Amino acid sequence: MSKNDRSWIPDAVDLDWIESLAPPLPPALAAIEAAAEGPGIPIVDRDAGRVLQVLAGDRRWIVEVGTAYGYSTLWMALGQPVDGTIVTIDPDRERTDLARGWWRQAGIADERITVVNAPALDAIGSDPALDGPFDMVFIDALKPEYEAYLAALTVRLLPGALIVADNVLWSGRTSGTRPAAADDANTAALRAFDVAVMADARFSATILPVGDGLLIGTWRG
């Protein structure tokens, strides 16, 4: 067996080739990408979206922390079984109302996605829609609150549930390949989150260098 060439790192050409093999992007997802670009609304990278779609393939009860324009929500909904549901949390009703329009454009029935317009840590434990149980959680909201989101949700996870978190490489700052400001609370929080989950025996976890870094773990309970 030949050894991998560890000096090789996938670049934009490799990523473009992978994207060329994928099915055409649904118009609703393209519309969200276009709408988010101008005002700089944070959404996952398209390649991370495709990973979320695959991960959601057999997940029927997903909870998402951080909706924004509903881009990652839609990727997961498109990957889920037809009877799958998503509860997504975001305090910004203006953004989630726009998201609902794009979900409808993609043919996702309203009853499949429940929106909770409240700060996540306030909503979890108080809103019945978040009682669970869930078989997948996706976290992409306030970085200093990642650990608190996960702690609040673990009691609502089914055995074998997937946990996924975006931005865990934070453009190289969590690993130290790029410098972070001394007062950068996001970098410190994401690094602590990565270390905590990877060392937690209740999870079987890894980090994929996809987009801005996806942490993926299985909840052992």
Secondary structure, 3 states (H helix, E strand, C coil): CCCCCCCCCCCHHHHHHHHHHCCCCCHHHHHHHHHHHCCCCCCCCHHHHHHHHHHHHHCCEEEEECCCCCHHHHHHHHHCCCCCEEEEECCCHHHHHHHHHHHHHCCCCHHHEEEECCCHHHHCCCCHHHCCCEEEEEECCCHHHHHHHHHHHHCCEEEEEEEEEECCCHHHCCCCCCCCCCCCHHHHHHHHHHHHHHHCCCEEEEEECCCCCEEEEEECC
